[in-house]
């Protein structure tokens, strides 16, 4: 578990409201129904964490001289 993942688990949570397409929400609900995640909040937290870690790793790679491209 990375330091960021550990910090995310220990911190208080904040309520965030956003709009999401129905098809994406249905796909998310299927993951919850299949037991991949306990609930929508957990799934969304993990998705955001994965995105943040991906960008952090990319930025660290750029700093060390590796070529990284974002789409």
PDB file of N, H, CA, C and O in Angstrom:
ATOM      1  N   UNK A   1       0.853  -1.177   0.000  1.00  0.00           N
ATOM      2  CA  UNK A   1       0.000   0.000   0.000  1.00  0.00           C
ATOM      3  C   UNK A   1       0.898   1.240   0.000  1.00  0.00           C
ATOM      4  O   UNK A   1       1.818   1.349   0.811  1.00  0.00           O
ATOM      5  N   UNK A   2       0.624   2.171  -0.914  1.00  0.00           N
ATOM      6  H   UNK A   2      -0.124   2.083  -1.572  1.00  0.00           H
ATOM      7  CA  UNK A   2       1.431   3.382  -0.999  1.00  0.00           C
ATOM      8  C   UNK A   2       1.107   4.323   0.155  1.00  0.00           C
ATOM      9  O   UNK A   2       0.097   4.158   0.841  1.00  0.00           O
ATOM     10  N   UNK A   3       1.969   5.306   0.360  1.00  0.00           N
ATOM     11  H   UNK A   3       2.789   5.440  -0.197  1.00  0.00           H
ATOM     12  CA  UNK A   3       1.724   6.300   1.407  1.00  0.00           C
ATOM     13  C   UNK A   3       0.418   7.041   1.157  1.00  0.00           C
ATOM     14  O   UNK A   3      -0.336   7.315   2.091  1.00  0.00           O
ATOM     15  N   UNK A   4       0.153   7.366  -0.114  1.00  0.00           N
ATOM     16  H   UNK A   4       0.766   7.143  -0.872  1.00  0.00           H
ATOM     17  CA  UNK A   4      -1.082   8.075  -0.451  1.00  0.00           C
ATOM     18  C   UNK A   4      -2.299   7.214  -0.135  1.00  0.00           C
ATOM     19  O   UNK A   4      -3.280   7.713   0.417  1.00  0.00           O
ATOM     20  N   UNK A   5      -2.250   5.934  -0.477  1.00  0.00           N
ATOM     21  H   UNK A   5      -1.454   5.529  -0.925  1.00  0.00           H
ATOM     22  CA  UNK A   5      -3.373   5.035  -0.179  1.00  0.00           C
ATOM     23  C   UNK A   5      -3.618   4.965   1.321  1.00  0.00           C
ATOM     24  O   UNK A   5      -4.765   4.969   1.768  1.00  0.00           O
ATOM     25  N   UNK A   6      -2.550   4.901   2.092  1.00  0.00           N
ATOM     26  H   UNK A   6      -1.618   4.897   1.729  1.00  0.00           H
ATOM     27  CA  UNK A   6      -2.674   4.847   3.548  1.00  0.00           C
ATOM     28  C   UNK A   6      -3.291   6.135   4.083  1.00  0.00           C
ATOM     29  O   UNK A   6      -4.156   6.088   4.957  1.00  0.00           O
ATOM     30  N   UNK A   7      -2.858   7.280   3.569  1.00  0.00           N
ATOM     31  H   UNK A   7      -2.156   7.318   2.858  1.00  0.00           H
ATOM     32  CA  UNK A   7      -3.412   8.566   4.011  1.00  0.00           C
ATOM     33  C   UNK A   7      -4.880   8.685   3.639  1.00  0.00           C
ATOM     34  O   UNK A   7      -5.670   9.222   4.416  1.00  0.00           O
ATOM     35  N   UNK A   8      -5.255   8.197   2.473  1.00  0.00           N
ATOM     36  H   UNK A   8      -4.613   7.762   1.842  1.00  0.00           H
ATOM     37  CA  UNK A   8      -6.654   8.270   2.040  1.00  0.00           C
ATOM     38  C   UNK A   8      -7.538   7.474   2.996  1.00  0.00           C
ATOM     39  O   UNK A   8      -8.634   7.922   3.334  1.00  0.00           O
ATOM     40  N   UNK A   9      -7.087   6.317   3.432  1.00  0.00           N
ATOM     41  H   UNK A   9      -6.197   5.954   3.158  1.00  0.00           H
ATOM     42  CA  UNK A   9      -7.879   5.485   4.332  1.00  0.00           C
ATOM     43  C   UNK A   9      -8.040   6.123   5.707  1.00  0.00           C
ATOM     44  O   UNK A   9      -9.075   5.942   6.348  1.00  0.00           O
ATOM     45  N   UNK A  10      -7.040   6.864   6.172  1.00  0.00           N
ATOM     46  H   UNK A  10      -6.199   7.011   5.652  1.00  0.00           H
ATOM     47  CA  UNK A  10      -7.062   7.417   7.519  1.00  0.00           C
ATOM     48  C   UNK A  10      -7.809   8.746   7.622  1.00  0.00           C
ATOM     49  O   UNK A  10      -8.241   9.115   8.715  1.00  0.00           O
ATOM     50  N   UNK A  11      -7.970   9.461   6.537  1.00  0.00           N
ATOM     51  H   UNK A  11      -7.619   9.161   5.650  1.00  0.00           H
ATOM     52  CA  UNK A  11      -8.554  10.800   6.582  1.00  0.00           C
ATOM     53  C   UNK A  11     -10.063  10.776   6.715  1.00  0.00           C
ATOM     54  O   UNK A  11     -10.740   9.809   6.364  1.00  0.00           O
ATOM     55  N   UNK A  12     -10.559  11.892   7.243  1.00  0.00           N
ATOM     56  H   UNK A  12     -10.010  12.677   7.528  1.00  0.00           H
ATOM     57  CA  UNK A  12     -12.003  12.084   7.251  1.00  0.00           C
ATOM     58  C   UNK A  12     -12.463  12.248   5.814  1.00  0.00           C
ATOM     59  O   UNK A  12     -11.697  12.668   4.947  1.00  0.00           O
ATOM     60  N   UNK A  13     -13.701  11.918   5.575  1.00  0.00           N
ATOM     61  H   UNK A  13     -14.323  11.577   6.280  1.00  0.00           H
ATOM     62  CA  UNK A  13     -14.220  12.048   4.219  1.00  0.00           C
ATOM     63  C   UNK A  13     -15.047  13.317   4.078  1.00  0.00           C
ATOM     64  O   UNK A  13     -15.559  13.852   5.060  1.00  0.00           O
ATOM     65  N   UNK A  14     -15.168  13.781   2.865  1.00  0.00           N
ATOM     66  H   UNK A  14     -14.752  13.346   2.067  1.00  0.00           H
ATOM     67  CA  UNK A  14     -15.977  14.942   2.515  1.00  0.00           C
ATOM     68  C   UNK A  14     -17.030  14.489   1.516  1.00  0.00           C
ATOM     69  O   UNK A  14     -16.795  13.582   0.718  1.00  0.00           O
ATOM     70  N   UNK A  15     -18.178  15.121   1.568  1.00  0.00           N
ATOM     71  H   UNK A  15     -18.369  15.857   2.217  1.00  0.00           H
ATOM     72  CA  UNK A  15     -19.232  14.813   0.606  1.00  0.00           C
ATOM     73  C   UNK A  15     -18.972  15.598  -0.671  1.00  0.00           C
ATOM     74  O   UNK A  15     -18.728  16.804  -0.632  1.00  0.00           O
ATOM     75  N   UNK A  16     -19.025  14.901  -1.805  1.00  0.00           N
ATOM     76  H   UNK A  16     -19.223  13.922  -1.836  1.00  0.00           H
ATOM     77  CA  UNK A  16     -18.830  15.515  -3.111  1.00  0.00           C
ATOM     78  C   UNK A  16     -20.030  15.139  -3.969  1.00  0.00           C
ATOM     79  O   UNK A  16     -20.450  13.982  -4.000  1.00  0.00           O
ATOM     80  N   UNK A  17     -20.568  16.120  -4.656  1.00  0.00           N
ATOM     81  H   UNK A  17     -20.227  17.060  -4.631  1.00  0.00           H
ATOM     82  CA  UNK A  17     -21.717  15.876  -5.524  1.00  0.00           C
ATOM     83  C   UNK A  17     -21.313  16.150  -6.965  1.00  0.00           C
ATOM     84  O   UNK A  17     -20.666  17.158  -7.250  1.00  0.00           O
ATOM     85  N   UNK A  18     -21.696  15.254  -7.879  1.00  0.00           N
ATOM     86  H   UNK A  18     -22.222  14.435  -7.648  1.00  0.00           H
ATOM     87  CA  UNK A  18     -21.370  15.454  -9.285  1.00  0.00           C
ATOM     88  C   UNK A  18     -22.384  14.720 -10.152  1.00  0.00           C
ATOM     89  O   UNK A  18     -23.126  13.860  -9.679  1.00  0.00           O
ATOM     90  N   UNK A  19     -22.398  15.071 -11.406  1.00  0.00           N
ATOM     91  H   UNK A  19     -21.795  15.770 -11.790  1.00  0.00           H
ATOM     92  CA  UNK A  19     -23.287  14.437 -12.377  1.00  0.00           C
ATOM     93  C   UNK A  19     -22.522  13.333 -13.091  1.00  0.00           C
ATOM     94  O   UNK A  19     -21.332  13.466 -13.376  1.00  0.00           O
ATOM     95  N   UNK A  20     -23.228  12.237 -13.375  1.00  0.00           N
ATOM     96  H   UNK A  20     -24.195  12.130 -13.144  1.00  0.00           H
ATOM     97  CA  UNK A  20     -22.615  11.092 -14.033  1.00  0.00           C
ATOM     98  C   UNK A  20     -23.633  10.509 -15.023  1.00  0.00           C
ATOM     99  O   UNK A  20     -24.817  10.419 -14.700  1.00  0.00           O
ATOM    100  N   UNK A  21     -23.195  10.118 -16.208  1.00  0.00           N
ATOM    101  H   UNK A  21     -22.233  10.191 -16.471  1.00  0.00           H
ATOM    102  CA  UNK A  21     -24.135   9.510 -17.159  1.00  0.00           C
ATOM    103  C   UNK A  21     -24.764   8.236 -16.573  1.00  0.00           C
ATOM    104  O   UNK A  21     -24.115   7.487 -15.842  1.00  0.00           O
ATOM    105  N   UNK A  22     -26.027   8.011 -16.906  1.00  0.00           N
ATOM    106  H   UNK A  22     -26.554   8.619 -17.499  1.00  0.00           H
ATOM    107  CA  UNK A  22     -26.745   6.843 -16.380  1.00  0.00           C
ATOM    108  C   UNK A  22     -26.048   5.535 -16.728  1.00  0.00           C
ATOM    109  O   UNK A  22     -26.020   4.610 -15.916  1.00  0.00           O
ATOM    110  N   UNK A  23     -25.490   5.454 -17.921  1.00  0.00           N
ATOM    111  H   UNK A  23     -25.512   6.205 -18.580  1.00  0.00           H
ATOM    112  CA  UNK A  23     -24.827   4.209 -18.332  1.00  0.00           C
ATOM    113  C   UNK A  23     -23.589   3.925 -17.478  1.00  0.00           C
ATOM    114  O   UNK A  23     -23.311   2.774 -17.142  1.00  0.00           O
ATOM    115  N   UNK A  24     -22.856   4.971 -17.133  1.00  0.00           N
ATOM    116  H   UNK A  24     -23.081   5.906 -17.406  1.00  0.00           H
ATOM    117  CA  UNK A  24     -21.674   4.800 -16.291  1.00  0.00           C
ATOM    118  C   UNK A  24     -22.080   4.416 -14.870  1.00  0.00           C
ATOM    119  O   UNK A  24     -21.434   3.579 -14.239  1.00  0.00           O
ATOM    120  N   UNK A  25     -23.149   5.028 -14.371  1.00  0.00           N
ATOM    121  H   UNK A  25     -23.674   5.708 -14.883  1.00  0.00           H
ATOM    122  CA  UNK A  25     -23.641   4.686 -13.039  1.00  0.00           C
ATOM    123  C   UNK A  25     -24.132   3.238 -13.000  1.00  0.00           C
ATOM    124  O   UNK A  25     -23.910   2.534 -12.015  1.00  0.00           O
ATOM    125  N   UNK A  26     -24.786   2.800 -14.050  1.00  0.00           N
ATOM    126  H   UNK A  26     -24.967   3.371 -14.850  1.00  0.00           H
ATOM    127  CA  UNK A  26     -25.251   1.406 -14.121  1.00  0.00           C
ATOM    128  C   UNK A  26     -24.070   0.441 -14.097  1.00  0.00           C
ATOM    129  O   UNK A  26     -24.119  -0.592 -13.429  1.00  0.00           O
ATOM    130  N   UNK A  27     -23.020   0.777 -14.821  1.00  0.00           N
ATOM    131  H   UNK A  27     -22.981   1.616 -15.363  1.00  0.00           H
ATOM    132  CA  UNK A  27     -21.819  -0.064 -14.830  1.00  0.00           C
ATOM    133  C   UNK A  27     -21.189  -0.108 -13.438  1.00  0.00           C
ATOM    134  O   UNK A  27     -20.731  -1.160 -12.991  1.00  0.00           O
ATOM    135  N   UNK A  28     -21.169   1.029 -12.761  1.00  0.00           N
ATOM    136  H   UNK A  28     -21.541   1.883 -13.124  1.00  0.00           H
ATOM    137  CA  UNK A  28     -20.635   1.104 -11.401  1.00  0.00           C
ATOM    138  C   UNK A  28     -21.478   0.251 -10.456  1.00  0.00           C
ATOM    139  O   UNK A  28     -20.942  -0.489  -9.631  1.00  0.00           O
ATOM    140  N   UNK A  29     -22.793   0.360 -10.582  1.00  0.00           N
ATOM    141  H   UNK A  29     -23.229   0.961 -11.253  1.00  0.00           H
ATOM    142  CA  UNK A  29     -23.696  -0.430  -9.742  1.00  0.00           C
ATOM    143  C   UNK A  29     -23.503  -1.930  -9.959  1.00  0.00           C
ATOM    144  O   UNK A  29     -23.616  -2.709  -9.013  1.00  0.00           O
ATOM    145  N   UNK A  30     -23.216  -2.339 -11.185  1.00  0.00           N
ATOM    146  H   UNK A  30     -23.124  -1.706 -11.954  1.00  0.00           H
ATOM    147  CA  UNK A  30     -22.970  -3.759 -11.458  1.00  0.00           C
ATOM    148  C   UNK A  30     -21.727  -4.244 -10.715  1.00  0.00           C
ATOM    149  O   UNK A  30     -21.705  -5.359 -10.195  1.00  0.00           O
ATOM    150  N   UNK A  31     -20.697  -3.406 -10.667  1.00  0.00           N
ATOM    151  H   UNK A  31     -20.715  -2.499 -11.089  1.00  0.00           H
ATOM    152  CA  UNK A  31     -19.489  -3.775  -9.920  1.00  0.00           C
ATOM    153  C   UNK A  31     -19.810  -3.959  -8.440  1.00  0.00           C
ATOM    154  O   UNK A  31     -19.295  -4.870  -7.791  1.00  0.00           O
ATOM    155  N   UNK A  32     -20.661  -3.089  -7.917  1.00  0.00           N
ATOM    156  H   UNK A  32     -21.080  -2.349  -8.444  1.00  0.00           H
ATOM    157  CA  UNK A  32     -21.063  -3.201  -6.511  1.00  0.00           C
ATOM    158  C   UNK A  32     -21.898  -4.468  -6.312  1.00  0.00           C
ATOM    159  O   UNK A  32     -21.666  -5.222  -5.367  1.00  0.00           O
ATOM    160  N   UNK A  33     -22.861  -4.702  -7.191  1.00  0.00           N
ATOM    161  H   UNK A  33     -23.050  -4.090  -7.959  1.00  0.00           H
ATOM    162  CA  UNK A  33     -23.714  -5.894  -7.093  1.00  0.00           C
ATOM    163  C   UNK A  33     -22.899  -7.185  -7.163  1.00  0.00           C
ATOM    164  O   UNK A  33     -23.228  -8.168  -6.498  1.00  0.00           O
ATOM    165  N   UNK A  34     -21.836  -7.179  -7.970  1.00  0.00           N
ATOM    166  H   UNK A  34     -21.569  -6.381  -8.510  1.00  0.00           H
ATOM    167  CA  UNK A  34     -20.995  -8.372  -8.125  1.00  0.00           C
ATOM    168  C   UNK A  34     -19.989  -8.525  -6.987  1.00  0.00           C
ATOM    169  O   UNK A  34     -19.234  -9.497  -6.949  1.00  0.00           O
ATOM    170  N   UNK A  35     -19.977  -7.569  -6.063  1.00  0.00           N
ATOM    171  H   UNK A  35     -20.589  -6.779  -6.094  1.00  0.00           H
ATOM    172  CA  UNK A  35     -19.108  -7.669  -4.901  1.00  0.00           C
ATOM    173  C   UNK A  35     -17.697  -7.169  -5.111  1.00  0.00           C
ATOM    174  O   UNK A  35     -16.833  -7.374  -4.258  1.00  0.00           O
ATOM    175  N   UNK A  36     -17.448  -6.514  -6.240  1.00  0.00           N
ATOM    176  H   UNK A  36     -18.150  -6.348  -6.933  1.00  0.00           H
ATOM    177  CA  UNK A  36     -16.115  -5.960  -6.485  1.00  0.00           C
ATOM    178  C   UNK A  36     -15.834  -4.850  -5.472  1.00  0.00           C
ATOM    179  O   UNK A  36     -14.716  -4.716  -4.976  1.00  0.00           O
ATOM    180  N   UNK A  37     -16.858  -4.063  -5.174  1.00  0.00           N
ATOM    181  H   UNK A  37     -17.767  -4.172  -5.576  1.00  0.00           H
ATOM    182  CA  UNK A  37     -16.776  -2.995  -4.174  1.00  0.00           C
ATOM    183  C   UNK A  37     -17.950  -3.136  -3.218  1.00  0.00           C
ATOM    184  O   UNK A  37     -18.988  -3.691  -3.578  1.00  0.00           O
ATOM    185  N   UNK A  38     -17.785  -2.633  -1.999  1.00  0.00           N
ATOM    186  H   UNK A  38     -16.941  -2.182  -1.707  1.00  0.00           H
ATOM    187  CA  UNK A  38     -18.857  -2.700  -1.007  1.00  0.00           C
ATOM    188  C   UNK A  38     -20.007  -1.758  -1.328  1.00  0.00           C
ATOM    189  O   UNK A  38     -21.162  -2.054  -1.024  1.00  0.00           O
ATOM    190  N   UNK A  39     -19.692  -0.622  -1.941  1.00  0.00           N
ATOM    191  H   UNK A  39     -18.753  -0.381  -2.188  1.00  0.00           H
ATOM    192  CA  UNK A  39     -20.714   0.375  -2.250  1.00  0.00           C
ATOM    193  C   UNK A  39     -20.173   1.353  -3.291  1.00  0.00           C
ATOM    194  O   UNK A  39     -19.003   1.289  -3.671  1.00  0.00           O
ATOM    195  N   UNK A  40     -21.039   2.256  -3.744  1.00  0.00           N
ATOM    196  H   UNK A  40     -21.989   2.307  -3.435  1.00  0.00           H
ATOM    197  CA  UNK A  40     -20.640   3.239  -4.757  1.00  0.00           C
ATOM    198  C   UNK A  40     -19.492   4.115  -4.262  1.00  0.00           C
ATOM    199  O   UNK A  40     -18.547   4.387  -5.002  1.00  0.00           O
ATOM    200  N   UNK A  41     -19.580   4.549  -3.021  1.00  0.00           N
ATOM    201  H   UNK A  41     -20.348   4.327  -2.420  1.00  0.00           H
ATOM    202  CA  UNK A  41     -18.541   5.445  -2.488  1.00  0.00           C
ATOM    203  C   UNK A  41     -17.164   4.805  -2.542  1.00  0.00           C
ATOM    204  O   UNK A  41     -16.189   5.444  -2.937  1.00  0.00           O
ATOM    205  N   UNK A  42     -17.089   3.545  -2.144  1.00  0.00           N
ATOM    206  H   UNK A  42     -17.882   3.026  -1.823  1.00  0.00           H
ATOM    207  CA  UNK A  42     -15.804   2.846  -2.182  1.00  0.00           C
ATOM    208  C   UNK A  42     -15.281   2.760  -3.611  1.00  0.00           C
ATOM    209  O   UNK A  42     -14.096   2.985  -3.857  1.00  0.00           O
ATOM    210  N   UNK A  43     -16.157   2.437  -4.542  1.00  0.00           N
ATOM    211  H   UNK A  43     -17.120   2.254  -4.342  1.00  0.00           H
ATOM    212  CA  UNK A  43     -15.755   2.322  -5.944  1.00  0.00           C
ATOM    213  C   UNK A  43     -15.233   3.648  -6.476  1.00  0.00           C
ATOM    214  O   UNK A  43     -14.206   3.689  -7.153  1.00  0.00           O
ATOM    215  N   UNK A  44     -15.932   4.723  -6.174  1.00  0.00           N
ATOM    216  H   UNK A  44     -16.766   4.690  -5.624  1.00  0.00           H
ATOM    217  CA  UNK A  44     -15.522   6.045  -6.653  1.00  0.00           C
ATOM    218  C   UNK A  44     -14.220   6.478  -5.992  1.00  0.00           C
ATOM    219  O   UNK A  44     -13.348   7.037  -6.658  1.00  0.00           O
ATOM    220  N   UNK A  45     -14.073   6.228  -4.686  1.00  0.00           N
ATOM    221  H   UNK A  45     -14.781   5.775  -4.145  1.00  0.00           H
ATOM    222  CA  UNK A  45     -12.813   6.561  -4.003  1.00  0.00           C
ATOM    223  C   UNK A  45     -11.646   5.831  -4.646  1.00  0.00           C
ATOM    224  O   UNK A  45     -10.596   6.427  -4.882  1.00  0.00           O
ATOM    225  N   UNK A  46     -11.820   4.547  -4.933  1.00  0.00           N
ATOM    226  H   UNK A  46     -12.674   4.063  -4.741  1.00  0.00           H
ATOM    227  CA  UNK A  46     -10.735   3.768  -5.532  1.00  0.00           C
ATOM    228  C   UNK A  46     -10.422   4.247  -6.943  1.00  0.00           C
ATOM    229  O   UNK A  46      -9.258   4.280  -7.342  1.00  0.00           O
ATOM    230  N   UNK A  47     -11.445   4.618  -7.697  1.00  0.00           N
ATOM    231  H   UNK A  47     -12.391   4.592  -7.373  1.00  0.00           H
ATOM    232  CA  UNK A  47     -11.217   5.121  -9.059  1.00  0.00           C
ATOM    233  C   UNK A  47     -10.436   6.432  -9.022  1.00  0.00           C
ATOM    234  O   UNK A  47      -9.513   6.633  -9.810  1.00  0.00           O
ATOM    235  N   UNK A  48     -10.809   7.318  -8.107  1.00  0.00           N
ATOM    236  H   UNK A  48     -11.559   7.154  -7.466  1.00  0.00           H
ATOM    237  CA  UNK A  48     -10.104   8.600  -7.986  1.00  0.00           C
ATOM    238  C   UNK A  48      -8.677   8.369  -7.503  1.00  0.00           C
ATOM    239  O   UNK A  48      -7.744   8.992  -8.007  1.00  0.00           O
ATOM    240  N   UNK A  49      -8.505   7.486  -6.541  1.00  0.00           N
ATOM    241  H   UNK A  49      -9.263   6.979  -6.132  1.00  0.00           H
ATOM    242  CA  UNK A  49      -7.163   7.183  -6.043  1.00  0.00           C
ATOM    243  C   UNK A  49      -6.283   6.631  -7.161  1.00  0.00           C
ATOM    244  O   UNK A  49      -5.125   7.026  -7.297  1.00  0.00           O
ATOM    245  N   UNK A  50      -6.834   5.718  -7.960  1.00  0.00           N
ATOM    246  H   UNK A  50      -7.774   5.397  -7.849  1.00  0.00           H
ATOM    247  CA  UNK A  50      -6.074   5.149  -9.078  1.00  0.00           C
ATOM    248  C   UNK A  50      -5.660   6.240 -10.062  1.00  0.00           C
ATOM    249  O   UNK A  50      -4.527   6.246 -10.543  1.00  0.00           O
ATOM    250  N   UNK A  51      -6.568   7.159 -10.360  1.00  0.00           N
ATOM    251  H   UNK A  51      -7.489   7.155  -9.969  1.00  0.00           H
ATOM    252  CA  UNK A  51      -6.273   8.264 -11.272  1.00  0.00           C
ATOM    253  C   UNK A  51      -5.168   9.159 -10.705  1.00  0.00           C
ATOM    254  O   UNK A  51      -4.231   9.522 -11.417  1.00  0.00           O
ATOM    255  N   UNK A  52      -5.282   9.509  -9.428  1.00  0.00           N
ATOM    256  H   UNK A  52      -6.042   9.213  -8.850  1.00  0.00           H
ATOM    257  CA  UNK A  52      -4.282  10.369  -8.790  1.00  0.00           C
ATOM    258  C   UNK A  52      -2.912   9.691  -8.787  1.00  0.00           C
ATOM    259  O   UNK A  52      -1.903  10.327  -9.090  1.00  0.00           O
ATOM    260  N   UNK A  53      -2.876   8.408  -8.447  1.00  0.00           N
ATOM    261  H   UNK A  53      -3.696   7.892  -8.201  1.00  0.00           H
ATOM    262  CA  UNK A  53      -1.600   7.684  -8.438  1.00  0.00           C
ATOM    263  C   UNK A  53      -1.002   7.582  -9.835  1.00  0.00           C
ATOM    264  O   UNK A  53       0.212   7.699 -10.004  1.00  0.00           O
ATOM    265  N   UNK A  54      -1.852   7.364 -10.836  1.00  0.00           N
ATOM    266  H   UNK A  54      -2.838   7.269 -10.698  1.00  0.00           H
ATOM    267  CA  UNK A  54      -1.378   7.279 -12.218  1.00  0.00           C
ATOM    268  C   UNK A  54      -0.718   8.587 -12.643  1.00  0.00           C
ATOM    269  O   UNK A  54       0.365   8.578 -13.228  1.00  0.00           O
ATOM    270  N   UNK A  55      -1.364   9.700 -12.353  1.00  0.00           N
ATOM    271  H   UNK A  55      -2.245   9.708 -11.878  1.00  0.00           H
ATOM    272  CA  UNK A  55      -0.792  10.992 -12.717  1.00  0.00           C
ATOM    273  C   UNK A  55       0.451  11.294 -11.892  1.00  0.00           C
ATOM    274  O   UNK A  55       1.418  11.845 -12.420  1.00  0.00           O
ATOM    275  N   UNK A  56       0.447  10.948 -10.625  1.00  0.00           N
ATOM    276  H   UNK A  56      -0.338  10.500 -10.196  1.00  0.00           H
ATOM    277  CA  UNK A  56       1.622  11.181  -9.784  1.00  0.00           C
ATOM    278  C   UNK A  56       2.813  10.396 -10.316  1.00  0.00           C
ATOM    279  O   UNK A  56       3.925  10.920 -10.381  1.00  0.00           O
ATOM    280  N   UNK A  57       2.584   9.145 -10.697  1.00  0.00           N
ATOM    281  H   UNK A  57       1.681   8.720 -10.644  1.00  0.00           H
ATOM    282  CA  UNK A  57       3.669   8.327 -11.258  1.00  0.00           C
ATOM    283  C   UNK A  57       4.164   8.904 -12.577  1.00  0.00           C
ATOM    284  O   UNK A  57       5.365   8.900 -12.846  1.00  0.00           O
ATOM    285  N   UNK A  58       3.246   9.401 -13.398  1.00  0.00           N
ATOM    286  H   UNK A  58       2.270   9.405 -13.179  1.00  0.00           H
ATOM    287  CA  UNK A  58       3.633   9.990 -14.681  1.00  0.00           C
ATOM    288  C   UNK A  58       4.466  11.245 -14.465  1.00  0.00           C
ATOM    289  O   UNK A  58       5.473  11.450 -15.141  1.00  0.00           O
ATOM    290  N   UNK A  59       4.049  12.081 -13.526  1.00  0.00           N
ATOM    291  H   UNK A  59       3.230  11.915 -12.976  1.00  0.00           H
ATOM    292  CA  UNK A  59       4.808  13.300 -13.252  1.00  0.00           C
ATOM    293  C   UNK A  59       6.181  12.968 -12.694  1.00  0.00           C
ATOM    294  O   UNK A  59       7.162  13.629 -13.035  1.00  0.00           O
ATOM    295  N   UNK A  60       6.264  11.960 -11.847  1.00  0.00           N
ATOM    296  H   UNK A  60       5.467  11.424 -11.570  1.00  0.00           H
ATOM    297  CA  UNK A  60       7.562  11.548 -11.311  1.00  0.00           C
ATOM    298  C   UNK A  60       8.455  11.009 -12.417  1.00  0.00           C
ATOM    299  O   UNK A  60       9.665  11.236 -12.403  1.00  0.00           O
ATOM    300  N   UNK A  61       7.872  10.297 -13.377  1.00  0.00           N
ATOM    301  H   UNK A  61       6.889  10.112 -13.389  1.00  0.00           H
ATOM    302  CA  UNK A  61       8.646   9.778 -14.506  1.00  0.00           C
ATOM    303  C   UNK A  61       9.178  10.916 -15.360  1.00  0.00           C
ATOM    304  O   UNK A  61      10.322  10.875 -15.813  1.00  0.00           O
ATOM    305  N   UNK A  62       8.346  11.938 -15.582  1.00  0.00           N
ATOM    306  H   UNK A  62       7.417  11.971 -15.214  1.00  0.00           H
ATOM    307  CA  UNK A  62       8.793  13.100 -16.362  1.00  0.00           C
ATOM    308  C   UNK A  62       9.966  13.784 -15.677  1.00  0.00           C
ATOM    309  O   UNK A  62      10.927  14.191 -16.329  1.00  0.00           O
ATOM    310  N   UNK A  63       9.880  13.907 -14.374  1.00  0.00           N
ATOM    311  H   UNK A  63       9.098  13.576 -13.844  1.00  0.00           H
ATOM    312  CA  UNK A  63      10.946  14.580 -13.623  1.00  0.00           C
ATOM    313  C   UNK A  63      12.255  13.807 -13.694  1.00  0.00           C
ATOM    314  O   UNK A  63      13.335  14.394 -13.625  1.00  0.00           O
ATOM    315  N   UNK A  64      12.154  12.489 -13.834  1.00  0.00           N
ATOM    316  H   UNK A  64      11.277  12.012 -13.890  1.00  0.00           H
ATOM    317  CA  UNK A  64      13.380  11.695 -13.898  1.00  0.00           C
ATOM    318  C   UNK A  64      13.868  11.523 -15.332  1.00  0.00           C
ATOM    319  O   UNK A  64      14.781  10.737 -15.585  1.00  0.00           O
ATOM    320  N   UNK A  65      13.263  12.255 -16.276  1.00  0.00           N
ATOM    321  H   UNK A  65      12.522  12.893 -16.070  1.00  0.00           H
ATOM    322  CA  UNK A  65      13.757  12.264 -17.638  1.00  0.00           C
ATOM    323  C   UNK A  65      13.056  11.330 -18.602  1.00  0.00           C
ATOM    324  O   UNK A  65      13.420  11.285 -19.777  1.00  0.00           O
ATOM    325  N   UNK A  66      12.064  10.584 -18.147  1.00  0.00           N
ATOM    326  H   UNK A  66      11.769  10.621 -17.192  1.00  0.00           H
ATOM    327  CA  UNK A  66      11.357   9.677 -19.046  1.00  0.00           C
ATOM    328  C   UNK A  66      10.260  10.433 -19.782  1.00  0.00           C
ATOM    329  O   UNK A  66       9.654  11.352 -19.232  1.00  0.00           O
ATOM    330  N   UNK A  67      10.009  10.044 -21.019  1.00  0.00           N
ATOM    331  H   UNK A  67      10.501   9.297 -21.465  1.00  0.00           H
ATOM    332  CA  UNK A  67       8.960  10.669 -21.817  1.00  0.00           C
ATOM    333  C   UNK A  67       7.614  10.078 -21.425  1.00  0.00           C
ATOM    334  O   UNK A  67       7.432   8.861 -21.452  1.00  0.00           O
ATOM    335  N   UNK A  68       6.668  10.944 -21.059  1.00  0.00           N
ATOM    336  H   UNK A  68       6.816  11.933 -21.037  1.00  0.00           H
ATOM    337  CA  UNK A  68       5.331  10.510 -20.673  1.00  0.00           C
ATOM    338  C   UNK A  68       4.323  11.355 -21.416  1.00  0.00           C
ATOM    339  O   UNK A  68       4.478  12.573 -21.506  1.00  0.00           O
ATOM    340  N   UNK A  69       3.301  10.730 -21.943  1.00  0.00           N
ATOM    341  H   UNK A  69       3.175   9.740 -21.870  1.00  0.00           H
ATOM    342  CA  UNK A  69       2.272  11.460 -22.678  1.00  0.00           C
ATOM    343  C   UNK A  69       0.926  11.238 -22.033  1.00  0.00           C
ATOM    344  O   UNK A  69       0.587  10.119 -21.648  1.00  0.00           O
ATOM    345  N   UNK A  70       0.153  12.315 -21.916  1.00  0.00           N
ATOM    346  H   UNK A  70       0.429  13.224 -22.228  1.00  0.00           H
ATOM    347  CA  UNK A  70      -1.217  12.223 -21.417  1.00  0.00           C
ATOM    348  C   UNK A  70      -2.156  12.416 -22.576  1.00  0.00           C
ATOM    349  O   UNK A  70      -1.899  13.238 -23.455  1.00  0.00           O
ATOM    350  N   UNK A  71      -3.239  11.673 -22.591  1.00  0.00           N
ATOM    351  H   UNK A  71      -3.448  11.005 -21.877  1.00  0.00           H
ATOM    352  CA  UNK A  71      -4.238  11.810 -23.649  1.00  0.00           C
ATOM    353  C   UNK A  71      -5.416  12.568 -23.136  1.00  0.00           C
ATOM    354  O   UNK A  71      -6.374  12.793 -23.875  1.00  0.00           O
TER     355      UNK A  71
END
